[in-house]
Amino acid sequence: MRFVNFILELLKDPRAAIAGWIAMGPGVACGFIFLIVFIETGVVFFPFLPGDSLLFAAGVFAAPDAVTGQSALPLHILLPVVWTAPIIGDQCNYFIGHFFGRRIIKSGKVKAMTPERIEKTEKMIDKWGPLAVFLGRFFPFIRTFMPFISGISGMRWSRFTPFSVLGGLTWSSLFTFLGYFFGNIPAVQKHFELVIVLILAVSLLPTIIGLLKAKFGKKKAGEGVETAGAAGTAAATVDATGFSDSTPRHAA
């Protein structure tokens, strides 16, 4: 229960969470940041952890104070942490998928790994190949499932790793530097919680759109099959009798 409360507080206000960690020391804060990013990326059971917003909030603390010029979380310490966490996490998740993936899926224990999300991830791999590993890094849930599914699909480690490293470095740098350069703007500071919600919303939007397309696409396809079936039945009736169901039949 304490772990659940910890995650809920982190989702609600990552800035307050990092401030509490920094109070215990910058090393402790970096350790927690590494752990959260690594778990989100490297453990298939935790795709809901707030990697994007956590990196943004960490970047805010890395920015120098306007008065003192000092930062609570030095950038030269933070960057190696946020660079290595997703790279190591991807490697861990790839090998989990490679050796245990089929059994994990069959067990049904990963509730977030719905058939729709698995299908979307597999379609990305089919369409883009190893480039999907890079692109998937920028989508919540998919960035957790992508290395896992890559391991299951038999993608060679030598093909997976370069795109995984590039994606991890780009993603972590992007959100950290967004916080570093824009986090201390007065309007952002005043509405920080709203900014975090917007980051989460923008991150989740492509996944939500994809799920809606998949759902309604299947529904329309089903309706199309039913319509085609009805049309076929009507045509067969006309062929067999010379009359359609709506045509009045008169005795010869």
C-alpha positions as CSV (number, residue, x, y, z in Angstrom):
1,M,0.0,0.0,0.0
2,R,2.9,2.4,0.7
3,F,4.3,1.7,-2.7
4,V,0.9,2.5,-4.3
5,N,0.7,5.8,-2.3
6,F,4.3,6.6,-3.4
7,I,3.4,6.2,-7.1
8,L,0.2,8.2,-6.7
9,E,2.0,11.1,-5.1
10,L,4.7,10.9,-7.8
11,L,2.0,11.0,-10.5
12,K,0.2,13.9,-8.8
13,D,3.2,16.1,-8.2
14,P,6.7,14.9,-9.4
15,R,8.2,18.3,-8.4
16,A,7.3,17.8,-4.8
17,A,8.6,14.2,-4.9
18,I,11.9,15.3,-6.3
19,A,12.2,18.2,-3.8
20,G,11.7,15.6,-1.0
21,W,14.5,13.4,-2.5
22,I,16.8,16.4,-2.9
23,A,16.4,17.2,0.8
24,M,18.0,13.8,1.5
25,G,20.9,14.7,-0.9
26,P,21.4,15.1,-4.6
27,G,22.8,11.6,-4.8
28,V,19.6,10.1,-3.3
29,A,17.5,12.2,-5.7
30,C,19.5,10.9,-8.7
31,G,19.1,7.4,-7.4
32,F,15.3,7.6,-7.2
33,I,15.1,9.2,-10.6
34,F,17.3,6.5,-12.1
35,L,15.1,3.8,-10.4
36,I,11.8,5.2,-11.6
37,V,13.0,5.7,-15.2
38,F,14.6,2.3,-15.2
39,I,11.5,0.5,-13.8
40,E,9.2,2.2,-16.3
41,T,11.4,1.2,-19.2
42,G,12.9,-2.1,-18.0
43,V,10.1,-3.9,-16.1
44,V,7.1,-4.7,-18.2
45,F,4.8,-4.7,-15.2
46,F,5.1,-0.9,-14.6
47,P,4.3,1.0,-17.8
48,F,2.2,3.6,-16.0
49,L,5.2,5.4,-14.2
50,P,5.5,9.1,-15.2
51,G,8.8,9.1,-17.1
52,D,8.1,12.2,-19.2
53,S,6.9,14.5,-16.3
54,L,9.6,13.2,-14.0
55,L,12.4,14.1,-16.4
56,F,10.8,17.5,-16.9
57,A,10.6,18.2,-13.2
58,A,14.2,17.0,-12.7
59,G,15.3,19.4,-15.4
60,V,13.6,22.3,-13.5
61,F,15.7,21.5,-10.4
62,A,18.9,21.3,-12.6
63,A,18.4,24.9,-13.8
64,P,20.5,27.5,-11.9
65,D,18.6,29.7,-9.5
66,A,18.0,33.3,-10.9
67,V,19.4,34.8,-7.6
68,T,22.2,32.5,-6.4
69,G,23.1,30.9,-9.7
70,Q,23.2,27.5,-7.9
71,S,21.1,24.5,-8.9
72,A,19.6,22.0,-6.5
73,L,20.4,19.1,-8.8
74,P,23.6,19.8,-10.9
75,L,23.0,19.1,-14.6
76,H,26.4,17.3,-15.0
77,I,25.3,14.8,-12.4
78,L,21.7,14.5,-13.6
79,L,22.4,13.9,-17.3
80,P,24.4,10.7,-17.0
81,V,21.7,9.3,-14.7
82,V,18.8,10.0,-17.1
83,W,20.9,8.8,-20.1
84,T,21.9,5.4,-18.6
85,A,18.5,4.5,-17.0
86,P,16.5,4.1,-20.2
87,I,19.3,2.4,-22.0
88,I,19.9,-0.2,-19.3
89,G,16.1,-0.6,-18.8
90,D,15.6,-1.3,-22.5
91,Q,18.3,-4.0,-22.4
92,C,16.7,-5.6,-19.4
93,N,13.2,-5.6,-20.9
94,Y,14.5,-7.0,-24.2
95,F,15.9,-10.0,-22.5
96,I,12.9,-10.5,-20.3
97,G,10.8,-10.6,-23.5
98,H,13.3,-12.8,-25.3
99,F,13.4,-15.5,-22.6
100,F,10.1,-15.2,-20.7
101,G,7.8,-13.1,-23.0
102,R,5.4,-15.8,-24.2
103,R,4.9,-17.2,-20.7
104,I,4.3,-13.7,-19.3
105,I,1.6,-12.9,-21.9
106,K,-0.1,-16.2,-21.5
107,S,-0.2,-15.7,-17.7
108,G,-2.3,-12.6,-18.2
109,K,-0.6,-10.9,-15.2
110,V,0.3,-7.7,-17.0
111,K,-3.2,-6.1,-17.1
112,A,-1.9,-3.1,-19.0
113,M,-0.7,-5.3,-21.8
114,T,-4.0,-5.4,-23.6
115,P,-4.4,-7.2,-27.0
116,E,-4.9,-3.7,-28.6
117,R,-1.6,-2.4,-27.2
118,I,0.3,-5.5,-28.2
119,E,-1.2,-5.3,-31.7
120,K,-0.2,-1.6,-32.0
121,T,3.3,-2.3,-30.9
122,E,3.6,-5.3,-33.3
123,K,2.3,-3.2,-36.2
124,M,4.9,-0.5,-35.5
125,I,7.6,-3.2,-35.6
126,D,6.2,-4.7,-38.8
127,K,6.0,-1.2,-40.5
128,W,9.2,0.4,-39.3
129,G,11.5,-2.5,-38.3
130,P,14.1,-1.5,-35.7
131,L,13.3,2.2,-36.3
132,A,10.1,1.4,-34.3
133,V,12.3,0.9,-31.2
134,F,13.4,4.6,-31.5
135,L,9.9,5.9,-32.3
136,G,8.2,3.9,-29.6
137,R,10.4,5.6,-26.9
138,F,8.2,8.7,-27.2
139,F,4.8,6.9,-26.4
140,P,3.8,6.0,-22.9
141,F,3.1,2.3,-22.5
142,I,4.5,1.5,-25.9
143,R,8.0,2.5,-24.7
144,T,7.6,-0.2,-22.0
145,F,6.2,-2.8,-24.4
146,M,8.5,-2.1,-27.4
147,P,11.7,-3.7,-26.1
148,F,9.6,-6.6,-24.6
149,I,7.8,-7.3,-27.9
150,S,11.1,-6.8,-29.8
151,G,12.6,-9.6,-27.6
152,I,9.6,-11.9,-28.3
153,S,9.5,-11.2,-32.0
154,G,13.1,-12.4,-32.5
155,M,14.5,-9.0,-33.5
156,R,18.3,-9.4,-33.3
157,W,20.0,-7.8,-30.4
158,S,22.5,-6.1,-32.7
159,R,19.6,-4.4,-34.6
160,F,17.7,-3.5,-31.5
161,T,20.4,-1.9,-29.5
162,P,21.6,1.0,-31.7
163,F,18.0,2.3,-32.0
164,S,17.3,1.7,-28.3
165,V,20.4,3.7,-27.3
166,L,19.5,6.5,-29.7
167,G,15.9,6.6,-28.5
168,G,16.8,6.6,-24.9
169,L,19.3,9.4,-25.2
170,T,17.0,11.6,-27.4
171,W,13.9,11.1,-25.1
172,S,15.7,11.7,-21.8
173,S,17.6,14.7,-23.1
174,L,14.5,16.3,-24.7
175,F,12.3,16.2,-21.6
176,T,15.2,17.1,-19.2
177,F,16.2,20.1,-21.3
178,L,12.6,21.2,-21.7
179,G,12.5,21.5,-17.9
180,Y,15.9,23.0,-17.7
181,F,15.2,25.8,-20.1
182,F,11.5,26.5,-19.6
183,G,10.7,25.2,-16.2
184,N,11.6,28.4,-14.3
185,I,9.5,30.7,-16.5
186,P,7.1,32.4,-14.1
187,A,4.0,31.2,-16.0
188,V,5.2,27.6,-15.9
189,Q,6.1,27.8,-12.2
190,K,2.6,29.3,-11.4
191,H,0.8,26.5,-13.3
192,F,3.3,23.7,-12.9
193,E,0.7,21.0,-12.1
194,L,-1.2,22.0,-15.2
195,V,2.0,21.8,-17.3
196,I,2.5,18.3,-16.0
197,V,-1.0,17.3,-16.9
198,L,-0.5,18.7,-20.4
199,I,2.7,16.7,-20.8
200,L,0.9,13.6,-19.8
201,A,-2.0,14.4,-22.1
202,V,0.2,15.1,-25.1
203,S,2.3,11.9,-24.4
204,L,-0.8,9.8,-24.2
205,L,-2.8,11.4,-27.1
206,P,-1.2,9.3,-29.9
207,T,-1.9,6.1,-27.9
208,I,-5.5,7.0,-27.2
209,I,-6.1,7.9,-30.9
210,G,-4.6,4.6,-32.0
211,L,-6.8,2.6,-29.6
212,L,-9.9,4.5,-30.8
213,K,-9.0,4.0,-34.4
214,A,-8.5,0.3,-33.8
215,K,-11.8,0.0,-31.9
216,F,-13.9,1.9,-34.4
217,G,-12.1,0.5,-37.4
218,K,-12.9,-3.1,-36.3
219,K,-16.5,-2.0,-35.7
220,K,-16.8,-0.5,-39.2
221,A,-15.2,-3.5,-40.7
222,G,-17.8,-5.7,-38.9
223,E,-20.6,-3.6,-40.2
224,G,-19.1,-3.8,-43.7
225,V,-19.1,-7.6,-43.5
226,E,-22.7,-7.7,-42.4
227,T,-23.7,-5.3,-45.2
228,A,-21.9,-7.3,-47.7
229,G,-23.5,-10.5,-46.4
230,A,-27.0,-9.0,-46.6
231,A,-26.3,-7.7,-50.1
232,G,-25.1,-11.2,-51.1
233,T,-28.2,-12.8,-49.7
234,A,-30.4,-10.4,-51.6
235,A,-28.6,-11.0,-54.8
236,A,-28.9,-14.7,-54.4
237,T,-32.7,-14.3,-53.8
238,V,-33.0,-12.3,-57.0
239,D,-31.0,-14.8,-58.9
240,A,-33.0,-17.7,-57.6
241,T,-36.5,-16.3,-58.0
242,G,-36.3,-13.4,-60.4
243,F,-37.7,-11.1,-57.7
244,S,-36.2,-9.1,-54.9
245,D,-37.8,-9.1,-51.5
246,S,-39.2,-5.6,-52.1
247,T,-40.6,-6.4,-55.5
248,P,-44.3,-7.2,-55.6
249,R,-44.9,-10.7,-56.9
250,H,-47.9,-11.2,-59.2
251,A,-49.3,-14.4,-60.4
252,A,-48.5,-15.3,-63.9
